[in-house]
């Protein structure tokens, strides 16, 4: 059953001499440093268990260091594990923490008064552990991954999503967005359609750049409400629509279609692309971005300070549902190969005109060291096509 402990994840310690302790763990005991920052160093043993070393003089003491070393338990789904702990009458300490790589944690006070933690870590593989149950069309079993619409409608997840998007050198902003705008080109006078528009962040810039009109579609009621508030007084509309069943907008035609980081949630992408072609005029430009197929094959990356150093590609040619640990819970996504994306576009009546794998460009980054480290693993796939 998902949401219960799979193994011990780590022990967290606070010490007056973190440098010496880290050197001992690394040089003498042979642990590998996987994350290093000004306030902590995380190390990992060969079986995936780890030690996190914090400085005793940290100016922002964490509540989970009031009772001594902290034991962290690895779980599949932090959201449901928190609910299980809370139902048992156990005190949750503070809000969950998370990183862009899907790592998330929640501290709690055990019945003995000591502090412990629940942790999700996508990079840790539990050998011999049963696979997570497949998602169900009606939203999934209680212990399965969340369906995308339910995921984005969850208030806690939505708040974490907005916070994550505001981080410095956030990967969507630095690796995916520049290529989307490069492929879109001039938009003046265009009738724009945005599939999976979320909070309609694209809308404001499209309109400011001269788009004649904008229509955003999203399956999340929470996202649509926030988007509508953002677009008040503009030549824009936002509608609630499930991309799994959307069939076009009667009487409306578009000459610019964009979909950012949404199609990897859609099971029948061929059907959606045919509906998009029916909503386009001939010559319409279409730009789609998605997770890179290398990433969606397994979601098992080796991260250092939140940036992947390498990636485990598994079952690459076995397309279909994948469970992705993100923002403290598990969401259902779809894996497709690069060739499948290209073939589906052609079969729906589009001609591929350009493609990007999210190559890091120095001009997009504040921190050039981060730019260099982002060159290890391709995170995004951006495709530009024309309706024929």
N, C-alpha and C positions, 0 to 999 in steps of 0.2 A: 504494500500500500504506500502510495506517495505521501510525502509530508512528514514521515517519521525518519528517525536517524538511520543513515546508511553506514556511517563510520565516524570516528573521531576526526575532526577537521584540523584543529590546531590547538596550541596552548599559547596564550598571550601573557607576556611578562613585562613589567616596568622595572627599569634598573637605572642606577645612577651612572653606570658606565656602559651605555649601549654599544659603543664602538668595540670595546673589548669582548663583550658578550657575542656580538655578531661575528667578530673574527674567530672566536672559539667555535661557534656553531658551524661556520663555513670552512675554516681551515683544518680544524681538528676532527670534528664529527662528520664533515663531508656533506652538510646540507647545502642546497643551491639557493642563492638569492633570486627571488622572483619579482620583488617589488621593493623599491627603496625611495623614501621621501625624507623631508627634513624632520618629520616627527616619528617615523617608524621604519623598520626593515622587516620584510616578510621572507622567510626561508622555507624550503620544502624538502622533505625526505623523498626517497625513491618511491615510496608507496603513496605519495600525495599528501600525507599528513604534514603539518607545518608548525613553525614557531614564529610568533610575531613579537618583535622586540621594540618596546617604546621607551623613550627617555623619561626618567623620573622628573625632570625639570620642565616637562611640557607645560606651557602656560595655560592650556585648556584641558585640565584633568578630566578624564572620562569616568563616568559613573561605574563602568565595569571594572575599574581598578581599585575599588574601595575595599574589597574583601580578599585580595591576593591574586595569584595567577588565575586566569580565566580559561576554562575548557570550552572549546567550540565544537558543536556537533554539525556534521554535514547532512543537509536535507535536500530533497528534490525541489520543493516549492516553499519558499519562505512565507508567502501570503497565507497559504493554508496551514503551515506549521505554526505561525503566529496565532491563528484562530484556534487551533487545537490547544495550544498552551494557555491562551486567555480563557477558554471554556473551562479549563481545569482550575481556574482561580489563581493562576500564577501571574505575578506582576511583570509586565513588559516595561523595560527601562528605555525611555526616550523613543525616538522614531527610528525606523530602519535606515541603515546606510547602504550605499550602493556605488558601484563603479561602472564605467561605460562598457566594460568587458562582460557584464552580467553578474559579477560577484556582488553579493548582498548579504547583510547580516542584521541580526536583531538580538540585543542583550535582554536577559530576563533574570529575575531573582528566584532561585530555587527554594523549595520548602525548608532547606537548611539555612537560608539566609545568605548563602554565597551567590555570586553572580556567574552566570553561564551565558553562552551565545548559541544561536542558530545561524548557520551559514549556508549559502548557496554558492558553489564555485564551479562554473561550467568546464573549467580546465582539468578538474579531477575526475578520473574515470574509476569507478568501483568495479574491479574485476569480479565476474560471476554474479553481479547484481542483476535482478530482473529488469527488463526494459520497461519504460513507462508505458502505460496503456495508451492505445491509439485514441485520438480525439473522436468524438461522436458528432454526427451532423447536427444534432439538436443542442449542442453546446458542450458535450463531453460528459464523461462520468465524473462523479464528485472528485475523484483523485486524478483525473486526466488533465492535460493542458487546457488552458482557457481558450475559447474561441476569440478571434480578433475583436469583434464588436464588443463582447463582454469585457475584454481586456481594457479597451480604451474608454469604456463607460464607467469603469471603476474609479471612484473619486481619489483614492490613495495613489493608484497607479498613474492617473492623470497628473497629479501634483508632482510625482517623482519624474515623470516624463518631461514636464516643463523645466524642472530644475536641471535635469541632465542636459537638455538642449542649450542651457545657458552657460555651460562650462567653457573655459578658455580652449581654443583650438579644437572645438567639438568636431568629431569626424564628419558628420553630415555637412557641416558648414565648410570644412576645409577640403574634403575629398570628393564629395558628391555634388554639392551645389554649384561650384564653379563650372563644372562640365555641363550641368543642366542648362545654365544660362548661356554658355558658349554655343550649345546646339540650338537653343531657342532662337537666337539672333534677334533681329528687330521684331517688335510685337505691335508697333503702332497700327491702329485700326483693326486689329484682330479680334475675332470673337473667340474667347478662350474658355476651354473646358478643363477643369482640374478634377481628376479622379482620385478619391481618397484624400481629400483636401485638408483633413485635420482641422486645425484652427485657422486655416486660410492665410498662412504666412505668405504664400506665394502671391495671393490676390493683390495685396497692397502694392507690391513692386510691379506686378504686371500692369495694373491700372496707372501707376505713376509713370511707367514707361510708355504709356499711350494706348494700351489695349482698349478697344471700343466697349467691350463688355466682358463679364466674367461670370461663370457658373461653376460652383464647387459642389461636389457630391461626396458624402461620407456616410458610412453606416452607423457611426457612433452619435447618439443623440447629444451627448455631452460635448463632443467636438463641434457639432453643427451649431449648438447654442453659442459657444464661444466665438465661432467664426462669424455668425450673424452679428454679434455685438461689435466685432472688429470692423465690419463692413458697412455699418450704418451710414447712410448718406452717399454711398458710392454707387456707380453703375454696375451693381453686382448682386448676385443671388446665391444662396446656399440651400441645398435640399438634402433631406435624409434619404439615402438610397443605399441598398446593399449591392455591392459590385458583383456578387455572385448571381444576381437575378436581374440587374439593370438591363434594359433593352433599348435605351435611347431616349431622347427628349422629343416628343411629337411636335412637329412644326419648327424645330430649331436645328440649325446646322452650324458647324464650327470649322474654323480654319486653323486653329491652334489647340492641341490637346497635350496636357502634361499630367504625368502621374509619378509622384515622388514617393518611393519606398512604400508602395501599397500592393503591387502586383504579386509580391511573394506571400501574401495572405490569401490569394484567390486560387481556388482549386481548379476551376475550369477557365483557364486564361484564354484558350482558343475562342470560347463562346463570347467572353468579354471583348476581345479584340474585334470580333466580327460585329458586335454591337457598336463599338467605337467607329469602325469603318462606315457603318450605316449612318452615323451621326456627323460624318465629316464631308466637306466638299472635296472634290478632286484637287489634289495638290496640297491638301492640308498637311501641316507639319505636326509630328507626334514625337514627344520625348518621354521615355519611360526610364525610371531608375529603380533598381532593386538591389538586394544583397548579392554579392558576387557568388556564383555557384560553388566556388571553393569553400566559402564560409557556410553556406546553407547546407552543404553536404553533411556536416557533423556538429557544428558549433563547439568544437573542441580545439581551442587555441591555447598556446603557451604564452602567457602575458607577463610583461615586466612593466610595472607602474601604469597599468591600464592599457598598454599598447601591445598587440601581439607580436611575438618574435618569430613564431612559426605556427603552422596549422595542420591538424590531422585531417586529411581528406579520406573520407570513408563512404562506401556505397555510393560513389559519385553517380554512377549510371542507373541507380535504383531511385527513380524520381517519386515524389509524393510527400506525404506528411512528415514533418520534423517537429520535435519539441525543442523550444529555445528558452533557456533561462535568461530572463531579462527583467530589470527593474524589480527584482525581489520575488518574481513568480515565474510561471511557465506558460508560454503562449504557443499556439499551434501555427506553424508556418509551412510553406511549400518549397520543396527543393526541385529545381529544374536545371538541366545542363545548358551550357551556352548555346549549343546547336539547337536545342529545343526552342529557346526564346527566338532565335533567328527564323526557324522554320514556321513557328506560330504567327509571327508578323507577316511573313510572305503569304501564308495560307489565308490570312484574313484580308489581304489586299493592300499590304504596305510594302514599300521598297526600302530596305535598310540603306541609309546614306552615311552613317557614322556610328562609332562605338568608342566608349571609354571604359577602362577598368579602374577609374578613380585614381589615376596617377597623381601623387602629391606634387604640387607646384609651390615653390618657396614663397611666391607672392601671396598665397592664401593663408600663411601661417604667421602668427606672432613670434613663436619660438621655433627657430630653425633646427634645433636639435630634435624636436618633436617631428618636424617635417622629414628629417633623415630617417628616423626610426619608423615612420609610417611607410617606408618603402619596402618593408619586409613581406607584407601580406596584402593581397588585393582585397579590399573590403566591399567595393561597390561595382555594379555594372550599370552603365548609362547608355541607352540606345536611342538613336535618332532615326526616324523613318518618315516617308512621305506617302500619303494616300494616293494610289494609282487607279 
